Amino acid sequence: MVKWQREKLLQELEPEELNELLEIFYLSSKQLTEEIEKALSSGEIDTVREKAHSLKGACATIFLEEAHVLAFNLEKAVSLAEAQNLFKKLKKELKAFWQMLEKRSKDNDK
């Protein structure tokens, strides 16, 4: 179950603004995830941390709690093995959220 505090966003944004923000998050989080995956494959821990920092901020912006915590921990990872383990969990959480957004988008198109 994705830990997302949608209500907090709705207190701050109009529905149209929310949809726009979620679309931006969807695209940017997918790109950052790909970049982190590439950096992990290359053993570039500094790049992993940099991209995790950006992803952490994006998750915080939309109140995506578990992903925010995982991205924070990934940013602070001291080893490549730790980073890979954290990334696996983060990617699983993000995939679940992306699926939720995709379903939401399809439902809105009806």
WOBELLIN-V499904 format. One line per field, one symbol per residue. phi: phi as a letter, one per 40 degrees, with the letter a starting at -180 (. if undefined). Layout:
phi=???
This chain:
phi=.ccbcdcccccbbcdcccdccccccdccccccccccdcccccgccccdcccccccdccccdbgcccccccccccccdcbccccccccdccccccdccdcccccccccccc
